[in-house]
Amino acid sequence: MTDKELIQGIKRHNEKCFDEIYHRYYKLVLYVILKYVDCKDDAEDLASDTFLTMYNKIDQHNDDKNFKYWLITIAKNKAKRFLDQNRNTTVIDSEYINSQPDNSSSYNSLLKSCSMILTPEEFDIVNYHVVFDMTFKEISKICGISQSEAFRIYKRSIGKLKKEM
């Protein structure tokens, strides 16, 4: 089902539609929140709260607007509000990833390698596009840059990764 169809189902209080949206976007929402909040437990709570807010405000969503961007905006606002209330947290970046213990997962090793080669902005853009299958238009909105700039940074980042790996 498309997002639009699922949203219509959620508006009719269809739990299966909500579950599908939740499973489709949970990792993306958690990733966005972890950009702001360094405690995974807090981030998971905020991710759940993001979906609860989305459910409660689904009637406010304009069907002509990008749902994914709307959901990410809710997640970012939740994380920022959390930071305002808890000043002792920090923004996650490549240094945070590198400081985490290696659990011998090839995926985590690859992420660590990429984070050491790329700037935090480059790392995010590559992740948004490759891992979360976001368009450059969506990435540009999230990062506050033009679509062409997002594409240029992505291409440059892929070139850096090819050269270094």
Secondary structure, 3 states (H helix, E strand, C coil): CCHHHHHHHHHCCCHHHHHHHHHHHHHHHHHHHHCCCCCHHHHHHHHHHHHHHHHHCHHHCCCCCCHHHHHHHHHHHHHHHHHHHCCCCCCCCHHHHHHCCCCCCHHHHHHHHHHHHCCHHHHHHHHHHHHCCCCHHHHHHHHCCCHHHHHHHHHHHHHHHHHHC
